[in-house]
Amino acid sequence: MASAPKRITLREPGVAGSYEIVERRGDGSLLLRPEAERLSEVLRETEGRVFRDEEFAAHLERVAASEDDLPAQPPA
C-alpha cells in the first residue's frame, strides 16, 4: 500500500502555498509540485489570525491561488 504524499506549506511571499514533496535529493534539496489549495482550507487555517505586512501579502497570494469551494452566498 502506497503512503500518502508528504506535503509542505510555504508562507514566503512569491512562493506561498501548499506543495507536494516529489523528491528528496541527496544534497538535501527538495523537488516540490504546487498543489491547488481549497479556499475553505486556507480560511480554516488562518481564521482569526493577525498578519504582519509580509505575512498578509503571502496570505493574499494563497487566497488568490486557491480554488473557490465555498458555498454561494444567498442574495441579501
Backbone as CSV, one residue per row, in Angstrom:
resi,resn,N_x,N_y,N_z,CA_x,CA_y,CA_z,C_x,C_y,C_z
1,MET,0.840,-1.181,0.000,0.000,0.000,0.000,0.885,1.244,0.000
2,ALA,0.637,2.154,-0.914,1.432,3.373,-1.024,1.040,4.356,0.071
3,SER,2.039,5.042,0.607,1.749,6.033,1.639,1.319,7.340,0.979
4,ALA,0.610,8.152,1.740,0.153,9.444,1.235,1.365,10.331,0.975
5,PRO,1.302,11.145,-0.074,2.438,12.027,-0.360,2.647,13.039,0.764
6,LYS,3.894,13.381,1.007,4.227,14.395,2.013,3.925,15.762,1.427
7,ARG,3.443,16.647,2.274,3.094,17.996,1.836,3.812,19.017,2.706
8,ILE,3.973,20.213,2.143,4.621,21.303,2.862,3.894,22.592,2.491
9,THR,3.784,23.516,3.441,3.167,24.818,3.189,4.223,25.892,3.360
10,LEU,4.359,26.736,2.349,5.310,27.846,2.389,4.538,29.149,2.526
11,ARG,5.069,30.058,3.316,4.414,31.352,3.513,5.254,32.508,2.977
12,GLU,6.356,32.197,2.361,7.253,33.215,1.815,6.573,33.910,0.629
13,PRO,6.475,35.260,0.653,5.862,35.956,-0.481,6.512,35.535,-1.799
14,GLY,5.690,35.327,-2.789,6.175,34.915,-4.099,6.125,33.414,-4.316
15,VAL,6.151,32.637,-3.230,6.078,31.175,-3.350,5.084,30.581,-2.354
16,ALA,4.278,31.432,-1.723,3.335,30.960,-0.712,2.366,29.952,-1.310
17,GLY,2.074,28.915,-0.539,1.107,27.919,-0.968,1.473,26.538,-0.478
18,SER,0.670,25.568,-0.868,0.900,24.178,-0.487,1.585,23.443,-1.621
19,TYR,2.486,22.572,-1.242,3.258,21.814,-2.218,3.332,20.357,-1.791
20,GLU,3.431,19.491,-2.771,3.687,18.079,-2.532,5.183,17.857,-2.727
21,ILE,5.806,17.135,-1.806,7.224,16.815,-1.956,7.325,15.649,-2.933
22,VAL,7.902,15.913,-4.093,8.016,14.917,-5.150,9.277,14.082,-4.974
23,GLU,10.366,14.754,-4.568,11.649,14.053,-4.461,12.526,14.725,-3.420
24,ARG,13.212,13.907,-2.633,14.253,14.387,-1.720,15.581,13.989,-2.338
25,ARG,16.387,14.971,-2.658,17.655,14.703,-3.330,18.770,14.490,-2.321
26,GLY,19.832,13.861,-2.774,20.966,13.535,-1.919,21.610,14.739,-1.258
27,ASP,21.543,15.905,-1.914,22.151,17.107,-1.343,21.228,17.815,-0.356
28,GLY,20.060,17.216,-0.092,19.120,17.799,0.864,18.060,18.681,0.233
29,SER,18.195,18.982,-1.050,17.190,19.818,-1.703,15.929,18.998,-1.974
30,LEU,14.831,19.718,-2.131,13.543,19.083,-2.378,13.004,19.517,-3.732
31,LEU,12.355,18.601,-4.416,11.623,18.925,-5.630,10.155,18.989,-5.226
32,LEU,9.529,20.153,-5.434,8.157,20.382,-4.992,7.224,20.554,-6.181
33,ARG,5.988,20.083,-6.020,4.939,20.278,-7.020,3.845,21.115,-6.361
34,PRO,3.485,22.257,-6.975,2.418,23.073,-6.385,1.116,22.284,-6.311
35,GLU,0.403,22.501,-5.245,-0.876,21.833,-5.046,-1.947,22.901,-4.892
36,ALA,-3.006,22.771,-5.652,-4.090,23.747,-5.546,-4.784,23.577,-4.199
37,GLU,-4.804,24.643,-3.425,-5.481,24.610,-2.131,-6.941,24.978,-2.317
38,ARG,-7.756,24.475,-1.433,-9.157,24.889,-1.430,-9.277,26.099,-0.512
39,LEU,-10.089,27.048,-0.928,-10.265,28.273,-0.159,-10.739,27.967,1.259
40,SER,-11.593,26.975,1.412,-12.089,26.630,2.749,-10.950,26.194,3.667
41,GLU,-9.941,25.504,3.126,-8.793,25.080,3.935,-7.961,26.279,4.367
42,VAL,-7.753,27.222,3.442,-6.980,28.427,3.766,-7.694,29.211,4.865
43,LEU,-9.005,29.375,4.726,-9.763,30.124,5.729,-9.740,29.429,7.086
44,ARG,-9.912,28.118,7.089,-9.912,27.361,8.343,-8.551,27.486,9.045
45,GLU,-7.488,27.441,8.276,-6.137,27.507,8.838,-5.793,28.890,9.380
46,THR,-6.356,29.939,8.776,-5.925,31.295,9.122,-6.996,32.136,9.809
47,GLU,-8.166,31.578,10.060,-9.258,32.342,10.665,-8.842,32.924,12.014
48,GLY,-9.060,34.216,12.174,-8.752,34.899,13.421,-7.287,35.267,13.601
49,ARG,-6.461,34.920,12.656,-5.026,35.198,12.760,-4.736,36.653,12.394
50,VAL,-3.811,37.268,13.104,-3.371,38.630,12.805,-2.064,38.520,12.030
51,PHE,-2.021,39.150,10.853,-0.857,39.062,9.974,-0.024,40.332,10.034
52,ARG,1.292,40.163,9.934,2.176,41.302,9.696,2.158,41.576,8.196
53,ASP,2.754,42.685,7.765,2.681,43.101,6.361,3.058,41.993,5.386
54,GLU,4.247,41.406,5.558,4.703,40.391,4.606,3.868,39.117,4.711
55,GLU,3.381,38.810,5.910,2.514,37.639,6.079,1.172,37.859,5.392
56,PHE,0.663,39.091,5.475,-0.614,39.398,4.839,-0.497,39.282,3.322
57,ALA,0.609,39.762,2.778,0.831,39.648,1.331,0.874,38.177,0.914
58,ALA,1.559,37.347,1.691,1.626,35.913,1.393,0.242,35.278,1.506
59,HIS,-0.528,35.707,2.500,-1.885,35.181,2.669,-2.755,35.534,1.460
60,LEU,-2.662,36.773,0.997,-3.443,37.179,-0.171,-3.058,36.365,-1.403
61,GLU,-1.777,36.048,-1.546,-1.336,35.209,-2.663,-1.952,33.817,-2.562
62,ARG,-1.979,33.269,-1.348,-2.591,31.946,-1.153,-4.069,31.976,-1.503
63,VAL,-4.774,33.007,-1.049,-6.209,33.122,-1.328,-6.437,33.238,-2.833
64,ALA,-5.644,34.064,-3.495,-5.805,34.258,-4.939,-5.532,32.974,-5.719
65,ALA,-4.618,32.150,-5.240,-4.251,30.921,-5.950,-5.150,29.739,-5.601
66,SER,-5.991,29.893,-4.589,-6.807,28.766,-4.135,-8.029,28.566,-5.023
67,GLU,-8.554,27.346,-4.964,-9.778,27.023,-5.687,-10.961,27.357,-4.784
68,ASP,-11.890,28.145,-5.303,-13.043,28.563,-4.505,-14.011,27.395,-4.366
69,ASP,-14.088,26.844,-3.171,-15.005,25.731,-2.916,-16.059,26.105,-1.880
70,LEU,-16.185,27.402,-1.602,-17.162,27.849,-0.616,-18.551,27.882,-1.244
71,PRO,-19.578,27.608,-0.440,-20.937,27.671,-0.988,-21.282,29.107,-1.379
72,ALA,-22.085,29.235,-2.407,-22.502,30.566,-2.861,-23.344,31.231,-1.779
73,GLN,-23.136,32.525,-1.602,-23.911,33.289,-0.628,-25.291,33.586,-1.211
74,PRO,-26.350,33.360,-0.447,-27.682,33.721,-0.958,-27.806,35.239,-1.037
75,PRO,-28.589,35.747,-1.982,-28.757,37.202,-2.090,-29.343,37.775,-0.806
76,ALA,-28.893,38.968,-0.456,-29.361,39.615,0.786,-30.740,40.191,0.627
